[in-house]
Amino acid sequence: MTDAERVWALCAEALQGMVSEAAWRIWFTQIQPSWADEYRLVLSVPNAVVMERLLGNHHQLITDAVSELAGHAVAVDFVVRTPTGAVNDGDEGRVDEQEDDADPVLAVRADLNGAGGGDVPDPTGPGADPAPSDIGGRERNALQPNFNFDAFVTADSNRFARAAAGVVAETPGLAYNPLVIYGDSGLGKTHLLHAIGNYVRQHFPNYTVRYTPTEACMNEFVEALRSKTTLAFKRRYRECDVLLMDDFQFIMQSERLGEEFFYTFNELQEASKQIVIVSDRSPTDMISLHGRFRSRLLAGLVTDVKAPDLETRIAILRKKAEKQASVVPDDVLVLIANLIRDNIRELEGALTKVVAYARLHDYPLTFELAEKVLAEAVSNHQRPVTLDLVIQLASELSGFSVDDLKGPNRSRPLVQARQIAMYVLRQLTDYSYPAIANSFGGRDHTTVIHAVKKIESLMPARAKVYQDVEQLTRRVMTGE
């Protein structure tokens, strides 16, 4: 028996009791183990129809089971068998949207929207997908190792939130429970959430950490209702030691999910399990949140993060430059910090833009060059930026239809056009990763995380990518 057969035999035994008899008979019995190593399991299926169904409805469940069995995150891929039994990885011209040249633990190779067809790794360029948590699940796709306490720039605007996050990470379930951190988009709330998760993973290896954006949780809940697997959904969120909820304000979009999470919240709190919630507003401002739920949130520790001052913005830029191995003059850092005041994500994006331009053209990075490159940052001729606007303009500039950009096709030029659109959306708007992912055919939010990292890494190295990003950004901002 091969490693793949042994792993799948154990997982299948666990999975059979978690799905209906009909689903097992129709879909799961057609799965055959193909290949496995410590961090990856490849399963083959007879055709794209079966693959689409498994990816769309059961991929997360299978990934959870495999990862829990292994004791660490394991990526699960599906491929289509040919009539002779060989594995068909697809045509040479296709490319996976989440390339496989990074650490395999970090790779998430299947879109959960049910894209039909096996994912083919792209051997070009770095693929820095988010890091795993202790067990499988959506948090496997989302905890980012670079979001740790050492990389967080502490200042007066966030000092209390940073201190509270540190205490919670060091004593999960014993100090502030729940911990609620709120503030405007792009100020480091999610960074602190990931830092807590990463710290607990490192120092409490037996603890189960579950991270989820609330929108992703909503999608799971809807699927659980549809497939009648709500018990598995409840177990997923109630049988953990640390629950990290991002973009919690979206809980108000679903009354049923809000009610379900209320009971989950009570059960975790009564068991002294740590809950950390991040939101763009205080619980007192969540008008549609049920009163009893709001009072429980307010009974914990509620703290905010504010926009960083000039010195903090410069420190953030300096740390970002060090991470990029870039030498950036102080006057350039001051220029960027003065131009962009209210959003750390935009601040770092501006630095990336300047560094990429200088490297591509082999110019010295001077104040004058940065001023020229960032001239549009102070333009007052901006129009409202929406998901549909960016996707439509990306379609016009790339030559691919909107349906192509949203669809399952993964040809190399199309994937790059899609990733550029995702990158620009993330840079120019406050839309969350799940919201952007959903606008591209219901993809998983990790696809957007990967796209942003991928394009950011390619901009200093490939002139065409830089030019395409700039052209789309200019069209979005000015309509020119």
N, C-alpha and C positions, 0 to 999 in steps of 0.2 A: 504494500500500500504506500503510495507517495505521500509527501507532506500535504499536498493539496487535498488528496482524498481523505486523509486523517482529519485535517482541520474541518473540512466540509461535513464529514460524517458526524462530528461532535456538534457542530453548529446546527445542522439539519434537525438533530434530535431536540435541541432547544427551541428551534423556530417552529416546529410543527404544532406545538401547543399554543403558539401566539397568533396564528392566522386561521381563517375558517377552513373547514375541510375542503370546500370547493376550490378556494384559492390555492391551497396546497396541491390539490390534484391537477389543476389546470396549468399553474405556472411553475411552482417550485419543483415538481417532479421532472421538469425538463432541464433543470440545471445540472451541469456536470463540472466537477472541479478540474481546472486546467493546469494551474501553476501557483506556487506559493513560496514566499520567503517570510522573514520575520515581520515585515511591515506591509506586505501586499498579498492579496489573494485574487487570482483571476478565475472567474467562473465563465463557462461557455454555455450558450443557449442555441437552439436550432435556427432561429430567425430573428429579424429585427422587431417583429411584432411582440414576441415574448420579451425581448430586451426592453422595448419601450414600456411595457406594462410593469416589469420589475423595477426599472429605473424610476418610473413615475410614482409607484405606489409602495414599493417594498425595499428600496435601496437602503434607506436609513435604518430600517429594522434589521436588515442583514448585517450592515456595517456595525451596528451596536452589538449584535450577538457575537460577531467575529472578534471585535475589539475586546469585549468583556472576557471572552474565552482566553485571548492572548494576554490579557493584563495590561495592554497598552493599545494605542490607536493603530488600526490596520486599515489601509485603503482597500476597497473592494472594487474591482473592475469587471465589466462584462464584455465579452467578445462573442461574435457569431461563428458557429461551426459551419464549415462547408459540408456538402453531402458526404465527403470522404472521411469526415471527422476531424479534419485539420482546422486550426483556428484562423479565421479571417480577420486581420486587424484593420482592414480598410484599404482604400486606395492611397497611392503614394502622395497624391496631392492634398490629402487632408491633414489637418493639424489639430491637436487637442487645445482647447482654450486654456488649459492649465498645464503647462509644460512639465516634463518629468525629469529635468536635469537637476532639480533641487533634491534635498533629502527626501526619500520616499515617504517618510512619516508625514511630511507636510503636504504631499500631493493629494489633491482631491480631483479625481479624474472623470467623474461622471456628473453631468448636470442633473439635478433632481427633478427637472421638468419633464423628464421622459424623452429626451432627444433620442431618436432612433439611430443606432449605429454605435459601434465600439469606438472608444477614444484612442487616438494614436498620439503617442508622445512626440513633442517637437524637440529635436536635439539642439536647437539654437537658442542661445540666450539664457539668462538665469530665470528660475521660476520660484520666487520666494513666497510660497503659500504659507498660511498661518500654521502655527504649531499645534500639536495635539494636546488634549488634556489627559487625565489619568485613564479614562475609559472612552469608549466610542460615543457617538452622538454628535449633535450639531456643534458642541463645544470643541470637538476634535477639529472641526473645520475653521474655528474662529480664534482661539487663543493664539496671540502673536507673541513670540518670544522676545522680540525687540521692544515690546511694550512692557517694560519692567520698571521697578522703582529707581534703579540707577539712571535710567534714561529720562526720567521725569524731571523737568526743571521746576524746582520749588521756589515760590515767591509769595509775597503777601496776598496776592489774588487767589492763591490756591493752597496756602500753607495748612489751614485747618483740615481741609478735605484730604490732603496728602497724609497728615498725621493720623487722621481717623482711619484711612485705608490701611496704613501700616499696622495699626493696632489690631484691626480686624484680621489682616493676613497672619499676624503672629499668634492670635488667640481666637481662631474661628469659632463662632457660636457662643463665646464667653463674654464679649465686651459689648459692642454696639450692635444690636440685632432687632430690626433691620438697620442697615446703613443705607441712607438715601443721599445720593449726590446729584445735584441738578445745576443747570446753567445752559447758556446758549451753545449752539453747535460749534464745534471746532475749538474747544477750550481745554481739552484734555480729560474729560470725564471717562471716555471709553479707555483711554490709556490707563487710568487708575484701576478700572474694572479688570482689564487684562493683567495688570501688575499684581493685583490680589490673587487672581487665579494662578498665575505663574509662580508666585511665592508659595502658595499652598501646595502646588504640585511638587515643588522642590523640597519643602521642609516637612510635608505631611504626605508621604507617598501612598499611604493607605486610604487617604481621603478621596472621595469621589467629587470631582469638580464639574459642574455643569454650567456652561456659558450658553446663552441664547439671546439673539436680538428678539424683541417681542413680536415683531412681524413674522419672523421665522417660526416662532412658537405658535402664532395664530394659524399659519399654514399647516403646521403639524396637527393642530387641534381640529381644523376643518377636515383634514384627511382622516383623522381618527374617527370622527363622527360618521364620515361617509363609509369608511371600511369597517365600522363597528369594532374598533380596536382602542376604545377609550381607556380600558384598564391598563393596556400597555403604555399609553400616553401618561396616565397618572403615575405609574411606577417610574417612568423615566424622570419625572420631575420631583417625586416625593422620596425616592430612594437615593438621595445624594447628600453629601455633607456640606457642600457649599454651592449655592445657587446664585448665579450672576445674571441679572436681567438688564439688557441694554435697551434704550429707546422705550422706556416703560410707558411713556405717554400714549403709545398706540394701544395699550390695553383697553382704553376707553372706546375703541372702535367695535369691540365685541362684548356684549353684555354676558354671553354665556362663558366666554373665556375669562372675563373678569371674575365671574362667580366661581369658576373652577380654580382659578389661581388663588382666590380668597381662601378656599379650603386647603389648597396646597401650602399656602403661606402659614396657616394656623398649624398644620401638621408638622411642618419643618420647624417652626418656632418652638412648639411644645417639646420637640425632640432636641432642642438646642443646636439645631443645624443653622449655619450662617446664611443669611440672605443679604445680598447687596443689589440695590436698584439704582439705575442711572436714568435720568429723564431730563427733558429740556425745560421742565417746570416743576415747581414745588408741589407736594401733595395738596397743599391748601388751594392751589390754583387748578386742580383737576376737578372741575365742577361736576362732571358726569360720573365721577368715581363714587361708589356707594359710601355713605357716611361711615359705616362700621369699618370698612377697608381703609378709608383715609385716616381714621383715628388710630388704627394699628400701625400705619406707616409713621405717623407723627409721634407715636410712642417710642420709636427708635431714635436714632440720631440723624437729623436732616441737616445737610450742609451744602453750600453752593461753591461754584468756581466762577470767577469773574474774568473779564478780559485782562490780559497781562499788560503791565506797564512797559515803557520803552526798554528799560534795562533787562527785563525778563525776555522781551521779544528778541533782543540782541543775543542773549544767552541761548535761547532756543535755536536761533539761526546758527550760532557758533557750533552747537552740538550737532546739528544736522550736517553742517559742512564737514565736521570731523568724521561723521559716519560715512559721508560720501568720499572721504579721502581727498577733499578739495581745500586748496588754500585760497581763502576769500579775504580780501583786505577789510579792515575795520570800517572804512568809510562806506564800503558797499553794504556791509551788514546794517549800518546805521540808516542808509538810504532805504533799504527794504523795510526795516522796522518802522520807519516813519511813514512809509506809503501804506502799509497794511497793518492795521491796529487791532482788529476785533476778531480775527479768526486764525488760529495757529495753522490749520490746514492750508489756507491760502498763503500764509506767510512762508511755509516750507515749500509750497508749490512755486512761489515766485523765485526762491533761491534755486530750486531745481532748474527753472527756466533760464535763469541767468548763467548758471554753470554750464548747462547743456549748450547754450549758444556760443559761449567762449570756446568750449572744447571742440565743437563741430567746425568752427571757423579758424581754430588755432590762433585766437586773439588773446592778448593778456586781459585778465579780468580786472577792469578799472572802473572807477566811479562813473566815468562818461559812458562806458559801454553798458553798464547796468542801467543807467538812466535812460539810455536809448531803448534797451530791450523792454524795460518796464513802463514805457511811456503810456501804454494802453491801460495800465493799472490805475491811473488817475483820470481816465476818461470819464466824463459825465454822461456820455451818450450810450448808456446801457439800457436794454429793454428787459422785461421780465423773462427769466430763463425757466422753461418748463421741460419736462421729460420729452414730451412730444416734439417740441421745437428742436432740441438737440438731435434727436433721432432723425427727424426729417432733414435737417441740414447735413447730418452725417451721411444720409442716403444720397443727397444731391451731390456732395463733394466726392464721395467714394465711387459712385456709379452703381452701387447695390441698392436694391429696393428696400423699403422699410420692412417688408415681410422677410427678406433675406437676413437683415440685421437682427430681427427678432427670432428667426427660425433656427433649426437644428444644424444647418450646413456648417461644416468646419473646414472649408478650404482656407489655405493660409492667408490670402489677401482679405477674405471676408472676416476671418477671425481678428485680424489686425484692425480693420475698420471698426468692428464692433468694440474692441478693447479701447480704441481711441475715443469713441463716443462715451464709453463708460468712464474713462479717465476725465474727460472734459466735464461731464456731469458732476463727478465727485468734486472737481476743483471749483466749479462755478456755482454750485448749489448746495443747499443743506439737506438734500435728499439722502436718506440712509442707504446703506448697502442693500438691504432687502428691497427697498422701494425701487432702486435702480435695477436690481436683478429682475424684479417682477415685470418691469416695463420691457425687458428683453425676453419676452416669451415665457415668463415664469421661472427663470433660472434661479439657482441657489445663490445666496449672497456671497458665498466664497468665490464664485466666478468673478464678481466685481472686485473683490479684494485682490485677487490675483491679477486682474487686468490693470488695476491702478499701479501695482508694484511693477508689472511687466513694462508698461509704457514709460514709467518713470526711469527704469533702468535702461531702456532703449534710446530715450531722447538724447543723451550725451554722445551716443555711439552711432546713431543712424540719422543722417540728415533728413531723409524722407519722412521718418516718423516725427521728428521735430517740426518739420514744415507742415505736415498734416495736422498736428495738434494745434499749431499756431493758426493755421487757416480756419479750422473749425472754431477755435476760440474767438477769433476776430469776427467771423460771420455771426456767431451766437450773440456776441456783445453789441455789435454795431449794425448788423444786417448788411454790411458791405460785401 
